[in-house]
């Protein structure tokens, strides 16, 4: 079962995981990562911009690579765009597999690629001012872990 | 018909606009000249990509846009 989506409204990850589990009968394990807007340092809001012709297709290509690399039964990859408030979920990646290591590593793989390579641009609002977030060096070193 | 140019993320702030239109055809040198020095400097960085007609160009300097195409200027990503 494969479910790759961009959402423009706030979502509740828990409501996705039950149906995802049910859609992969016979699975041995599920690993789920949920990323949220950190409530820190006076961040008032976060905004993620996409470019429609490439952002969702890029997530599908990433899912293809995850299925090719790991022994998966199912993959859920849901990402928010638009404005978000601290505490709101940004991303939910869940992998179902016969064995735990494929599920865990597939989620790690997808998250590193979503952070470092997916077509999103992020800015945050502090004290009423919007500021673009530059990619961090860690995002690139995280990606390098998966080089074949 | 014209070529539509979109400035994504921080490039929109640098360009002072989200999008604009230009008469085609447009190649890499034409894009650099049209974009202005501040955006052109960014475009020449390795981590800045260019999409044309919905595809990210493997070699942005081979840009060959015609009227009706949409060009998107893609700064380094910061998602997740």
Backbone of each chain as ProteinMPNN parsed JSONL, in Angstrom:
{"seq_chain_A": "XXXXXXXXXXXXXXXXXXXXXXXXXXXXXXXXXXXXXXXXXXXXXXXXXXXXXXXXXXXXXXXXXXXXXXXXXXXXXXXXXXXXXXXXXXXXXXXXXXXXXXXXXXXXXXXXXXXXXXXXXXXXXXXXXXXXXXXXXXXXXXXXXXXX", "coords_chain_A": {"N_chain_A": [[0.852, -1.187, 0.0], [0.59, 2.128, -0.903], [0.905, 5.49, -0.182], [1.14, 8.653, -0.947], [1.327, 11.986, -0.312], [0.6, 15.543, -0.503], [-0.408, 17.971, 1.793], [-2.568, 20.703, 2.456], [-3.78, 21.582, 4.682], [-4.052, 21.46, 8.299], [-3.229, 18.333, 9.848], [-3.927, 15.186, 11.479], [-1.706, 12.97, 12.49], [-2.136, 10.478, 13.736], [-4.573, 9.599, 12.777], [-3.944, 8.669, 10.309], [-2.335, 6.463, 10.598], [-3.61, 4.151, 11.638], [-5.465, 3.284, 9.547], [-3.468, 2.858, 7.605], [-1.961, 0.779, 8.671], [-3.964, -1.178, 8.667], [-4.249, -1.489, 5.962], [-2.177, -3.009, 5.155], [-2.133, -5.997, 5.399], [-0.821, -8.733, 7.253], [1.634, -7.733, 7.86], [4.87, -7.385, 9.471], [5.938, -5.391, 10.995], [5.709, -1.892, 11.821], [7.117, 1.269, 11.239], [7.075, 4.587, 12.297], [7.569, 8.002, 11.665], [7.059, 11.241, 12.907], [7.192, 14.587, 12.185], [7.242, 17.762, 13.73], [6.376, 21.276, 14.02], [8.743, 22.988, 15.779], [8.344, 24.377, 19.006], [9.977, 26.937, 19.79], [12.309, 29.52, 20.754], [10.767, 31.806, 20.12], [9.483, 31.319, 17.687], [6.869, 31.984, 15.568], [5.4, 31.121, 13.435], [5.562, 28.83, 10.667], [6.355, 28.415, 7.253], [5.892, 26.471, 4.409], [6.841, 26.217, 1.095], [5.994, 24.865, -2.052], [6.802, 23.6, -5.373], [4.629, 22.927, -7.66], [4.809, 21.285, -10.131], [7.045, 19.653, -9.647], [7.357, 18.895, -6.939], [5.548, 16.974, -5.65], [5.781, 14.865, -7.61], [8.527, 14.379, -7.197], [8.486, 13.324, -4.611], [7.185, 10.951, -5.135], [9.124, 9.692, -6.713], [11.066, 9.355, -4.774], [9.735, 7.551, -3.107], [9.639, 5.379, -4.876], [12.354, 4.74, -4.939], [12.743, 4.004, -2.284], [11.151, 1.703, -2.126], [12.572, 0.128, -3.897], [14.953, -0.197, -2.596], [14.53, -1.205, -0.024], [12.882, -3.934, 1.674], [9.775, -3.613, 1.478], [6.327, -3.504, 2.499], [4.457, -1.53, 2.553], [4.179, 2.066, 2.18], [3.827, 5.189, 3.616], [3.727, 8.589, 3.019], [3.422, 11.702, 3.97], [3.199, 15.131, 3.591], [3.126, 18.429, 4.796], [2.23, 21.589, 3.3], [2.253, 25.195, 3.043], [1.137, 27.513, 5.62], [2.077, 26.903, 9.013], [1.622, 26.323, 12.541], [3.483, 26.426, 15.676], [3.848, 23.193, 17.087], [2.198, 21.952, 15.317], [1.899, 19.174, 13.057], [4.347, 18.533, 10.511], [5.315, 16.603, 8.816], [4.755, 13.17, 8.039], [5.972, 10.006, 8.007], [5.599, 6.658, 7.314], [6.425, 3.271, 7.42], [5.718, -0.01, 6.397], [6.602, -3.362, 6.904], [7.831, -6.764, 6.498], [9.824, -7.29, 8.267], [11.506, -5.64, 10.962], [13.843, -4.05, 10.481], [13.907, -3.197, 7.803], [11.649, -1.544, 7.77], [12.318, 0.448, 9.654], [14.723, 1.515, 8.601], [13.86, 2.385, 6.106], [12.192, 4.52, 6.735], [14.03, 6.277, 7.91], [15.697, 6.727, 5.697], [13.847, 7.931, 3.891], [13.185, 10.25, 5.353], [15.689, 11.587, 5.566], [16.081, 12.198, 2.888], [13.815, 13.733, 2.321], [14.35, 15.942, 3.92], [16.776, 16.874, 2.882], [16.695, 16.939, 0.097], [14.165, 17.074, -1.106], [11.7, 19.037, -2.863], [11.124, 21.609, -1.318], [10.684, 24.787, 0.218], [11.48, 26.674, 3.036], [10.315, 28.977, 5.421], [10.454, 30.992, 8.376], [8.602, 32.698, 10.93], [9.443, 35.186, 13.128], [8.93, 37.416, 15.75], [7.156, 38.798, 14.128], [8.475, 38.956, 11.689], [9.3, 37.495, 8.597], [11.618, 34.972, 7.681], [13.833, 33.302, 5.523], [14.797, 29.869, 5.68], [17.961, 28.532, 5.597], [19.468, 25.654, 4.053], [20.89, 23.165, 6.215], [24.239, 22.134, 7.038], [24.254, 19.61, 8.13], [22.101, 18.413, 6.901], [23.082, 17.686, 4.443], [25.173, 15.958, 5.115], [23.708, 13.976, 6.349], [22.323, 12.981, 4.144], [24.404, 11.906, 2.695], [24.938, 9.53, 3.928], [23.504, 7.6, 2.643], [24.589, 7.043, 0.217], [25.287, 4.89, -2.442]], "CA_chain_A": [[0.0, 0.0, 0.0], [1.447, 3.297, -1.078], [0.077, 6.682, 0.003], [2.074, 9.783, -0.993], [0.421, 13.13, -0.405], [0.859, 16.87, 0.046], [-1.629, 18.487, 2.42], [-2.538, 22.148, 2.673], [-4.455, 21.874, 5.951], [-3.534, 20.727, 9.45], [-3.666, 16.941, 9.853], [-3.668, 14.441, 12.702], [-1.024, 11.761, 11.989], [-2.718, 9.257, 14.282], [-5.712, 9.139, 11.974], [-3.422, 8.038, 9.09], [-1.561, 5.254, 10.887], [-4.512, 3.009, 11.777], [-5.841, 2.781, 8.217], [-2.268, 2.388, 6.891], [-1.684, -0.548, 9.226], [-5.01, -2.077, 8.198], [-4.133, -1.692, 4.514], [-1.023, -3.883, 4.902], [-2.348, -7.194, 6.2], [0.29, -9.684, 7.295], [2.914, -7.058, 8.106], [5.585, -7.775, 10.685], [6.236, -4.215, 11.81], [5.521, -0.561, 11.241], [7.883, 2.339, 11.862], [6.473, 5.864, 11.937], [8.19, 9.237, 12.149], [6.231, 12.436, 12.767], [7.917, 15.829, 12.446], [6.346, 18.868, 14.09], [6.977, 22.606, 14.139], [9.248, 23.159, 17.147], [7.945, 25.59, 19.722], [11.233, 27.411, 20.396], [12.934, 30.785, 20.355], [9.853, 32.804, 19.578], [8.958, 31.036, 16.344], [5.416, 32.187, 15.592], [4.796, 30.329, 12.352], [6.467, 28.256, 9.672], [5.656, 28.281, 5.972], [6.573, 25.646, 3.415], [6.423, 26.44, -0.291], [6.342, 23.802, -2.993], [6.605, 23.935, -6.781], [3.747, 21.795, -7.94], [5.212, 20.302, -11.153], [8.145, 18.752, -9.28], [7.45, 18.506, -5.529], [4.905, 15.671, -5.429], [6.474, 13.845, -8.416], [9.79, 14.054, -6.537], [8.189, 12.434, -3.482], [6.895, 9.627, -5.71], [10.416, 9.088, -7.089], [11.698, 8.93, -3.518], [9.045, 6.319, -2.697], [10.122, 4.312, -5.774], [13.699, 4.351, -4.502], [12.621, 3.296, -1.001], [10.642, 0.35, -2.418], [13.627, -0.633, -4.574], [16.107, -0.399, -1.705], [14.142, -1.945, 1.174], [11.829, -4.924, 1.455], [8.629, -2.954, 2.098], [4.963, -3.843, 2.088], [3.709, -0.294, 2.363], [4.862, 3.306, 2.539], [2.984, 6.381, 3.738], [4.568, 9.78, 3.096], [2.492, 12.83, 3.921], [3.955, 16.345, 3.907], [2.363, 19.676, 4.755], [2.714, 22.836, 2.714], [1.494, 26.326, 3.555], [1.539, 28.017, 6.941], [1.859, 26.031, 10.166], [1.899, 26.905, 13.856], [4.226, 25.508, 16.545], [3.088, 22.048, 17.576], [1.481, 21.271, 14.237], [2.74, 18.248, 12.305], [4.819, 18.922, 9.174], [5.567, 15.444, 7.967], [4.543, 11.851, 8.641], [6.439, 8.91, 7.148], [5.381, 5.374, 7.97], [6.773, 2.15, 6.545], [5.293, -1.333, 6.862], [7.463, -4.395, 6.316], [7.791, -8.049, 7.19], [10.831, -7.271, 9.329], [11.611, -4.283, 11.49], [14.945, -3.209, 10.018], [13.504, -2.552, 6.545], [10.712, -0.461, 8.081], [13.031, 1.53, 10.349], [15.685, 2.16, 7.696], [13.134, 3.075, 5.026], [11.725, 5.806, 7.274], [15.235, 7.098, 8.052], [16.073, 7.059, 4.317], [12.885, 8.9, 3.338], [13.287, 11.523, 6.071], [16.919, 12.28, 5.165], [15.898, 12.734, 1.534], [12.826, 14.819, 2.383], [15.006, 17.108, 4.511], [17.933, 17.375, 2.145], [16.599, 16.959, -1.358], [12.811, 17.284, -1.656], [11.522, 20.406, -3.362], [10.402, 22.493, -0.401], [11.419, 25.95, 0.745], [10.887, 26.899, 4.354], [10.653, 30.217, 6.119], [9.817, 31.066, 9.687], [8.232, 34.037, 11.371], [9.797, 35.548, 14.5], [8.637, 38.831, 16.029], [6.431, 39.385, 13.004], [9.308, 39.026, 10.489], [9.567, 36.219, 7.916], [13.02, 34.767, 7.306], [14.027, 32.006, 4.86], [15.706, 28.944, 6.358], [18.987, 27.945, 4.727], [19.743, 24.245, 4.364], [21.969, 22.991, 7.188], [25.267, 21.19, 6.581], [23.867, 18.262, 8.578], [21.167, 17.822, 5.941], [23.869, 17.076, 3.367], [25.907, 14.794, 5.634], [22.704, 12.923, 6.55], [22.049, 12.385, 2.828], [25.586, 11.171, 2.227], [24.909, 8.192, 4.541], [22.767, 6.645, 1.798], [25.27, 6.857, -1.074], [25.588, 3.462, -2.712]], "C_chain_A": [[0.891, 1.241, 0.0], [0.562, 4.539, -1.052], [1.011, 7.884, 0.134], [1.237, 11.04, -1.236], [1.068, 14.429, 0.067], [-0.454, 17.379, 0.606], [-1.485, 19.981, 2.667], [-3.19, 22.548, 4.0], [-3.85, 21.034, 7.07], [-4.084, 19.292, 9.443], [-3.269, 16.285, 11.172], [-3.042, 13.107, 12.29], [-1.657, 10.47, 12.488], [-3.863, 8.707, 13.447], [-5.241, 8.455, 10.68], [-2.872, 6.646, 9.377], [-2.456, 4.009, 11.01], [-4.922, 2.433, 10.438], [-4.652, 2.241, 7.43], [-1.901, 0.982, 7.357], [-2.686, -1.564, 8.678], [-4.897, -2.408, 6.722], [-2.948, -2.581, 4.15], [-1.14, -5.164, 5.728], [-1.137, -8.129, 6.136], [1.627, -9.047, 7.603], [3.552, -7.558, 9.4], [5.894, -6.599, 11.579], [5.983, -2.936, 11.052], [6.434, 0.403, 11.982], [7.309, 3.656, 11.369], [7.292, 7.013, 12.508], [7.226, 10.381, 11.898], [7.094, 13.645, 13.113], [6.921, 16.936, 12.736], [7.113, 20.189, 14.106], [7.411, 22.783, 15.589], [8.748, 24.469, 17.749], [9.181, 26.102, 20.457], [11.553, 28.818, 19.934], [11.977, 31.76, 19.681], [9.41, 32.574, 18.155], [7.43, 31.112, 16.401], [4.711, 31.344, 14.542], [5.888, 29.847, 11.412], [5.675, 28.17, 8.369], [6.511, 27.449, 5.021], [5.959, 25.912, 2.05], [6.833, 25.23, -1.12], [6.326, 24.386, -4.401], [5.91, 22.732, -7.398], [4.247, 20.809, -8.996], [6.277, 19.317, -10.693], [8.077, 18.226, -7.85], [6.81, 17.141, -5.276], [5.515, 14.58, -6.324], [7.811, 13.431, -7.798], [9.588, 13.127, -5.353], [7.851, 11.025, -3.985], [8.19, 8.922, -6.141], [11.154, 8.584, -5.855], [11.058, 7.635, -3.014], [9.487, 5.14, -3.563], [11.477, 3.795, -5.303], [13.635, 3.583, -3.187], [12.126, 1.868, -1.231], [11.725, -0.511, -3.076], [14.727, -1.043, -3.594], [15.79, -1.284, -0.502], [13.006, -2.911, 0.844], [10.574, -4.436, 2.184], [7.314, -3.548, 1.611], [4.17, -2.575, 1.804], [4.524, 0.909, 2.775], [3.861, 4.46, 2.508], [3.926, 7.579, 3.868], [3.661, 10.987, 2.895], [3.237, 14.075, 4.389], [3.033, 17.555, 3.818], [3.03, 20.709, 3.872], [1.826, 23.954, 3.25], [1.961, 26.724, 4.948], [1.148, 27.07, 8.055], [2.232, 26.754, 11.443], [2.721, 25.918, 14.678], [3.316, 24.407, 17.092], [2.33, 21.315, 16.49], [2.42, 20.316, 13.51], [3.094, 18.799, 10.923], [4.843, 17.711, 8.26], [5.268, 14.166, 8.754], [4.993, 10.811, 7.61], [6.26, 7.613, 7.921], [5.666, 4.265, 6.964], [6.33, 0.857, 7.197], [6.129, -2.381, 6.134], [7.279, -5.702, 7.068], [8.719, -8.036, 8.396], [11.179, -5.84, 9.699], [12.678, -3.434, 10.822], [14.608, -2.509, 8.702], [12.574, -1.372, 6.824], [11.451, 0.735, 8.687], [13.956, 2.272, 9.381], [14.987, 2.905, 6.559], [12.644, 4.439, 5.505], [12.902, 6.768, 7.411], [15.676, 7.622, 6.682], [15.145, 8.138, 3.745], [13.018, 10.252, 4.03], [14.546, 12.289, 5.675], [16.756, 12.901, 3.78], [14.844, 13.848, 1.504], [13.48, 16.094, 2.91], [16.027, 17.733, 3.567], [17.747, 17.541, 0.659], [15.208, 17.258, -1.913], [12.599, 18.773, -1.94], [10.584, 21.213, -2.468], [11.315, 23.652, -0.004], [10.678, 26.419, 1.99], [11.276, 28.28, 4.864], [9.9, 30.258, 7.436], [9.587, 32.517, 10.073], [8.601, 34.193, 12.833], [9.56, 37.036, 14.653], [8.037, 39.518, 14.801], [7.202, 39.434, 11.691], [9.527, 37.636, 9.911], [11.027, 36.146, 7.504], [13.167, 33.379, 6.682], [15.044, 31.176, 5.624], [16.671, 28.363, 5.328], [19.12, 26.468, 5.05], [20.916, 24.152, 5.341], [22.989, 21.989, 6.618], [24.893, 19.759, 6.959], [22.921, 17.6, 7.579], [21.935, 17.102, 4.833], [24.648, 15.868, 3.88], [24.937, 13.649, 5.916], [22.426, 12.191, 5.236], [23.189, 11.483, 2.386], [25.637, 9.763, 2.82], [24.338, 7.152, 3.591], [23.398, 6.448, 0.436], [25.588, 5.379, -1.261], [27.076, 3.261, -2.955]], "O_chain_A": [[1.815, 1.368, 0.802], [-0.41, 4.635, -1.802], [1.6, 8.11, 1.191], [0.53, 11.142, -2.238], [1.959, 14.425, 0.916], [-1.499, 17.237, -0.029], [-0.414, 20.461, 3.038], [-3.152, 23.715, 4.389], [-3.211, 20.014, 6.812], [-5.238, 19.058, 9.084], [-2.39, 16.77, 11.884], [-3.737, 12.217, 11.802], [-1.712, 9.48, 11.759], [-4.095, 7.498, 13.413], [-6.014, 7.754, 10.028], [-2.927, 5.758, 8.526], [-2.09, 2.935, 10.534], [-4.755, 1.237, 10.198], [-4.794, 1.28, 6.674], [-1.574, 0.11, 6.552], [-2.312, -2.666, 8.278], [-5.371, -3.45, 6.267], [-2.732, -2.877, 2.975], [-0.349, -5.394, 6.642], [-0.515, -8.286, 5.085], [2.651, -9.729, 7.611], [2.88, -8.075, 10.291], [6.092, -6.766, 12.782], [6.033, -2.891, 9.822], [6.518, 0.365, 13.21], [7.079, 3.831, 10.172], [7.662, 7.004, 13.682], [6.644, 10.49, 10.819], [7.659, 13.719, 14.204], [5.885, 17.042, 12.079], [8.341, 20.209, 14.194], [6.594, 22.74, 16.508], [8.732, 25.513, 17.099], [9.41, 25.746, 21.612], [11.124, 29.251, 18.865], [12.371, 32.468, 18.754], [9.003, 33.514, 17.472], [6.786, 30.403, 17.174], [3.575, 30.909, 14.733], [6.99, 30.393, 11.377], [4.477, 27.889, 8.379], [7.705, 27.7, 4.857], [4.744, 25.846, 1.866], [7.896, 24.648, -0.904], [5.893, 25.52, -4.606], [6.508, 21.68, -7.623], [4.128, 19.601, -8.792], [6.41, 18.245, -11.283], [8.686, 17.196, -7.561], [7.464, 16.244, -4.744], [5.745, 13.469, -5.846], [8.187, 12.262, -7.868], [10.409, 12.244, -5.106], [8.188, 10.032, -3.342], [8.337, 7.713, -5.961], [11.784, 7.527, -5.881], [11.754, 6.732, -2.55], [9.688, 4.035, -3.059], [11.723, 2.59, -5.268], [14.38, 2.624, -2.989], [12.62, 0.931, -0.605], [11.794, -1.719, -2.848], [15.349, -2.095, -3.744], [16.65, -2.019, -0.016], [12.274, -2.73, -0.129], [10.334, -4.787, 3.339], [7.2, -4.024, 0.481], [3.315, -2.553, 0.918], [5.434, 0.813, 3.598], [3.154, 4.676, 1.523], [4.814, 7.586, 4.72], [3.195, 11.255, 1.787], [3.838, 14.074, 5.463], [2.253, 17.684, 2.874], [4.251, 20.707, 3.713], [0.776, 23.695, 3.838], [3.036, 26.326, 5.397], [0.054, 26.505, 8.06], [3.048, 27.675, 11.438], [2.676, 24.714, 14.426], [2.181, 24.654, 17.501], [1.869, 20.193, 16.698], [3.607, 20.61, 13.36], [2.277, 19.434, 10.257], [4.448, 17.776, 7.096], [5.496, 14.091, 9.961], [4.469, 10.747, 6.498], [6.719, 7.492, 9.057], [5.216, 4.308, 5.819], [6.536, 0.645, 8.392], [6.337, -2.305, 4.924], [6.657, -5.746, 8.129], [8.45, -8.677, 9.412], [11.151, -4.942, 8.857], [12.474, -2.239, 10.607], [14.981, -1.353, 8.505], [12.693, -0.322, 6.192], [11.24, 1.88, 8.287], [13.97, 3.502, 9.345], [15.473, 3.94, 6.103], [12.68, 5.409, 4.748], [12.786, 7.944, 7.067], [15.987, 8.803, 6.527], [15.607, 9.133, 3.186], [12.969, 11.29, 3.37], [14.492, 13.501, 5.471], [17.239, 14.006, 3.531], [14.976, 14.803, 0.737], [13.207, 17.19, 2.419], [16.132, 18.955, 3.463], [18.549, 18.212, 0.009], [15.082, 17.655, -3.071], [13.233, 19.639, -1.337], [9.428, 21.465, -2.806], [12.534, 23.512, 0.094], [9.454, 26.545, 2.011], [12.43, 28.694, 4.75], [8.848, 29.638, 7.589], [10.274, 33.428, 9.611], [8.136, 33.433, 13.682], [9.942, 37.827, 13.79], [8.366, 40.661, 14.483], [6.669, 39.894, 10.681], [9.895, 36.707, 10.632], [11.603, 37.129, 7.039], [12.686, 32.393, 7.24], [16.025, 31.702, 6.15], [16.258, 27.781, 4.325], [18.91, 26.063, 6.194], [21.832, 24.973, 5.293], [22.642, 21.116, 5.823], [25.172, 18.816, 6.218], [22.931, 16.379, 7.423], [21.51, 16.055, 4.345], [24.776, 14.867, 3.175], [25.29, 12.482, 5.744], [22.307, 10.966, 5.202], [22.971, 10.432, 1.782], [26.309, 8.89, 2.271], [24.642, 5.965, 3.707], [22.829, 5.77, -0.419], [26.09, 4.713, -0.355], [27.516, 2.137, -3.195]]}, "seq_chain_B": "XXXXXXXXXXXXXXXXXXXXXXXXXXXXXXXXXXXXXXXXXXXXXXXXXXXXXXXXXXXXXXXXXXXXXXXXXXXXXXXX", "coords_chain_B": {"N_chain_B": [[1.634, 34.447, -26.632], [3.973, 33.904, -24.011], [7.026, 33.399, -22.137], [6.87, 32.22, -18.876], [8.347, 33.142, -15.872], [9.201, 31.886, -12.773], [10.017, 32.725, -9.445], [11.314, 31.02, -6.873], [11.047, 30.531, -3.308], [13.633, 32.106, -1.396], [14.617, 33.44, -3.623], [12.569, 34.903, -4.679], [12.324, 37.077, -2.966], [14.757, 38.266, -3.462], [14.514, 38.922, -6.14], [12.415, 40.588, -5.976], [9.926, 40.025, -6.848], [7.36, 37.566, -7.52], [6.898, 36.318, -9.893], [7.369, 36.674, -13.469], [7.058, 37.705, -16.913], [8.406, 36.917, -20.119], [9.399, 37.484, -23.484], [9.774, 34.734, -25.666], [12.275, 33.109, -27.779], [14.273, 31.771, -25.002], [17.476, 31.459, -23.739], [20.216, 30.227, -21.64], [22.092, 32.361, -21.302], [20.445, 34.452, -21.946], [18.584, 34.278, -19.901], [20.158, 34.868, -17.645], [20.831, 37.504, -18.208], [18.339, 38.672, -18.229], [17.446, 38.227, -15.635], [18.762, 39.929, -13.931], [21.526, 41.276, -11.992], [21.692, 40.393, -9.223], [20.045, 38.103, -8.917], [21.09, 36.611, -11.004], [23.656, 36.054, -10.098], [23.12, 34.238, -8.053], [21.945, 32.209, -9.586], [24.077, 31.092, -10.833], [25.286, 29.529, -8.957], [26.114, 26.247, -7.876], [24.231, 24.866, -6.338], [21.816, 25.938, -6.968], [18.994, 25.371, -8.849], [17.343, 24.946, -12.069], [14.165, 24.698, -13.466], [12.366, 23.713, -16.357], [9.441, 23.738, -18.196], [8.286, 21.946, -16.389], [10.261, 20.134, -15.697], [13.259, 19.454, -13.928], [16.295, 20.778, -14.922], [19.07, 18.906, -15.969], [21.387, 20.011, -16.841], [21.584, 23.206, -16.411], [22.6, 25.239, -17.937], [22.035, 24.55, -20.443], [19.588, 25.474, -21.033], [16.673, 25.951, -22.953], [14.211, 27.579, -23.683], [10.895, 28.079, -24.898], [8.17, 30.131, -26.151], [5.308, 29.828, -24.09], [6.393, 28.014, -22.356], [7.121, 27.322, -18.876], [9.426, 28.605, -16.66], [11.171, 27.753, -13.756], [12.941, 29.041, -11.062], [15.053, 27.636, -8.81], [16.049, 27.739, -5.638], [18.454, 26.482, -3.122], [17.094, 23.715, -1.346], [15.027, 23.417, 1.628], [13.561, 21.567, 3.356], [11.183, 19.431, 5.092]], "CA_chain_B": [[2.284, 33.534, -25.673], [5.286, 34.319, -23.527], [7.605, 32.476, -21.163], [6.616, 32.658, -17.504], [9.482, 32.825, -14.996], [8.816, 31.886, -11.354], [11.119, 32.815, -8.49], [10.898, 30.244, -5.695], [11.714, 30.727, -2.025], [14.327, 33.381, -1.193], [14.872, 34.149, -4.892], [11.471, 35.854, -4.9], [12.688, 38.292, -2.233], [15.898, 38.877, -4.141], [14.031, 39.469, -7.412], [11.385, 41.588, -5.708], [8.671, 39.595, -7.462], [7.151, 36.122, -7.517], [6.96, 35.821, -11.266], [7.311, 37.679, -14.526], [6.943, 37.107, -18.237], [9.387, 37.404, -21.08], [9.201, 36.941, -24.822], [10.694, 33.673, -26.018], [12.909, 32.048, -26.969], [15.189, 32.224, -23.958], [18.518, 30.493, -23.369], [20.861, 30.486, -20.344], [22.642, 33.72, -21.269], [19.298, 35.353, -21.946], [17.999, 34.237, -18.563], [21.047, 35.603, -16.736], [20.723, 38.929, -18.518], [16.997, 39.123, -17.875], [17.188, 38.088, -14.199], [19.411, 40.986, -13.153], [22.779, 40.793, -11.409], [21.575, 39.71, -7.928], [19.51, 36.756, -9.15], [22.025, 35.919, -11.899], [24.761, 35.553, -9.269], [22.607, 33.033, -7.395], [21.678, 31.167, -10.587], [25.326, 30.441, -11.237], [25.737, 28.621, -7.902], [25.811, 24.849, -8.198], [23.072, 24.362, -5.606], [20.588, 26.551, -7.48], [18.541, 24.619, -10.022], [16.366, 25.568, -12.97], [13.224, 23.777, -14.109], [11.7, 24.257, -17.54], [8.333, 22.88, -18.635], [7.966, 20.917, -15.395], [11.389, 19.217, -15.443], [14.499, 20.07, -13.466], [17.311, 20.58, -15.956], [20.324, 18.298, -15.503], [22.379, 21.05, -17.151], [20.762, 24.417, -16.556], [23.157, 26.124, -18.962], [21.478, 24.115, -21.737], [18.207, 25.972, -21.099], [16.2, 26.342, -24.276], [12.775, 27.763, -23.445], [10.135, 28.736, -25.973], [6.909, 30.706, -25.7], [4.405, 28.816, -23.534], [7.083, 27.289, -21.279], [7.276, 27.949, -17.564], [10.757, 28.383, -16.078], [11.169, 27.985, -12.309], [14.286, 29.195, -10.505], [14.905, 26.833, -7.593], [17.183, 27.859, -4.721], [18.657, 25.273, -2.318], [15.871, 23.338, -0.63], [15.109, 23.377, 3.098], [12.235, 21.024, 3.699], [11.036, 18.467, 6.171]], "C_chain_B": [[3.659, 34.082, -25.291], [5.829, 33.195, -22.646], [7.349, 33.065, -19.773], [7.813, 32.228, -16.653], [9.022, 32.949, -13.545], [10.071, 31.922, -10.496], [10.67, 32.126, -7.204], [11.687, 30.672, -4.46], [12.404, 32.08, -1.943], [14.63, 34.129, -2.488], [13.772, 35.153, -5.205], [11.763, 37.169, -4.178], [13.785, 39.05, -2.957], [15.444, 39.572, -5.431], [13.005, 40.582, -7.185], [10.068, 41.252, -6.369], [8.58, 38.071, -7.439], [7.293, 35.54, -8.919], [6.967, 36.974, -12.238], [7.226, 36.955, -15.867], [7.948, 37.736, -19.173], [9.068, 36.762, -22.434], [10.23, 35.853, -25.11], [11.296, 33.917, -27.384], [13.891, 32.628, -25.946], [16.199, 31.115, -23.66], [19.164, 30.932, -22.056], [21.389, 31.922, -20.26], [21.523, 34.751, -21.227], [18.657, 35.417, -20.573], [18.845, 35.046, -17.588], [20.906, 37.109, -16.953], [19.383, 39.466, -18.033], [16.811, 39.178, -16.358], [17.78, 39.235, -13.373], [20.58, 40.415, -12.373], [22.607, 39.989, -10.116], [21.088, 38.276, -8.115], [20.477, 35.953, -10.023], [23.194, 35.324, -11.116], [24.346, 34.256, -8.569], [22.46, 31.881, -8.394], [22.95, 30.413, -10.961], [25.897, 29.53, -10.157], [25.269, 27.206, -8.22], [24.508, 24.376, -7.567], [21.761, 25.029, -6.013], [20.223, 25.866, -8.796], [17.532, 25.416, -10.843], [15.48, 24.462, -13.535], [12.611, 24.486, -15.306], [10.648, 23.25, -17.982], [8.143, 21.689, -17.695], [9.08, 19.935, -15.081], [12.597, 20.005, -14.945], [15.594, 19.753, -14.477], [18.576, 19.983, -15.345], [21.47, 19.283, -15.738], [21.618, 22.342, -17.424], [21.297, 25.348, -17.644], [22.688, 25.727, -20.366], [20.022, 24.564, -21.893], [17.849, 26.402, -22.518], [14.676, 26.454, -24.198], [12.133, 28.482, -24.619], [8.837, 29.281, -25.386], [5.957, 29.601, -25.244], [5.05, 28.014, -22.409], [7.008, 28.076, -19.965], [8.669, 27.586, -17.059], [10.638, 28.653, -14.584], [12.616, 28.027, -11.824], [14.252, 28.679, -9.076], [16.131, 26.972, -6.703], [17.362, 26.58, -3.913], [17.442, 24.984, -1.444], [16.121, 23.306, 0.879], [13.799, 22.842, 3.629], [12.206, 20.225, 4.976], [10.794, 19.063, 7.539]], "O_chain_B": [[4.391, 34.634, -26.113], [5.172, 32.175, -22.442], [7.581, 34.249, -19.532], [8.239, 31.074, -16.715], [8.515, 33.994, -13.137], [11.057, 31.241, -10.78], [9.754, 32.596, -6.528], [12.832, 31.113, -4.554], [11.843, 33.091, -2.365], [14.875, 35.335, -2.455], [14.003, 36.137, -5.908], [11.485, 38.246, -4.706], [13.766, 40.276, -3.06], [15.92, 40.655, -5.77], [12.754, 41.405, -8.065], [9.18, 42.101, -6.447], [9.593, 37.378, -7.35], [7.751, 34.412, -9.097], [6.619, 38.103, -11.892], [7.314, 35.728, -15.926], [8.298, 38.91, -19.051], [8.54, 35.653, -22.509], [11.417, 36.026, -24.832], [10.878, 34.838, -28.085], [14.281, 33.794, -26.014], [15.823, 29.98, -23.366], [18.716, 31.893, -21.432], [21.162, 32.614, -19.268], [21.632, 35.783, -20.565], [18.235, 36.484, -20.129], [18.311, 35.82, -16.794], [20.868, 37.885, -15.998], [19.3, 40.571, -17.496], [16.113, 40.053, -15.845], [17.346, 39.48, -12.247], [20.63, 39.212, -12.115], [23.308, 38.996, -9.923], [21.651, 37.345, -7.54], [20.661, 34.755, -9.809], [23.667, 34.231, -11.427], [25.119, 33.301, -8.501], [22.801, 30.736, -8.097], [22.903, 29.247, -11.355], [26.881, 28.831, -10.398], [24.181, 26.996, -8.756], [23.767, 23.594, -8.161], [20.708, 24.714, -5.458], [21.029, 25.792, -9.724], [16.956, 26.404, -10.386], [15.963, 23.436, -14.014], [12.368, 25.693, -15.278], [10.931, 22.061, -18.124], [7.876, 20.571, -18.136], [8.888, 19.008, -14.295], [12.918, 21.075, -15.464], [15.794, 18.595, -14.843], [19.091, 20.479, -14.342], [22.401, 19.373, -14.937], [21.081, 22.55, -18.512], [20.549, 26.148, -18.207], [22.903, 26.45, -21.339], [19.313, 24.089, -22.779], [18.603, 27.108, -23.188], [13.951, 25.541, -24.596], [12.727, 29.361, -25.244], [8.454, 28.936, -24.268], [5.811, 28.576, -25.91], [4.351, 27.404, -21.599], [6.857, 29.297, -19.947], [9.046, 26.414, -17.032], [10.069, 29.668, -14.182], [13.413, 27.146, -12.145], [13.526, 29.203, -8.231], [17.165, 26.37, -6.995], [16.527, 25.68, -3.996], [16.84, 25.895, -0.876], [17.256, 23.186, 1.341], [13.027, 23.558, 4.266], [13.091, 20.332, 5.825], [10.657, 18.328, 8.517]]}, "name": "protein", "num_of_chains": 2, "seq": "XXXXXXXXXXXXXXXXXXXXXXXXXXXXXXXXXXXXXXXXXXXXXXXXXXXXXXXXXXXXXXXXXXXXXXXXXXXXXXXXXXXXXXXXXXXXXXXXXXXXXXXXXXXXXXXXXXXXXXXXXXXXXXXXXXXXXXXXXXXXXXXXXXXXXXXXXXXXXXXXXXXXXXXXXXXXXXXXXXXXXXXXXXXXXXXXXXXXXXXXXXXXXXXXXXXXXXXXXXXXXXXXXXXX"}
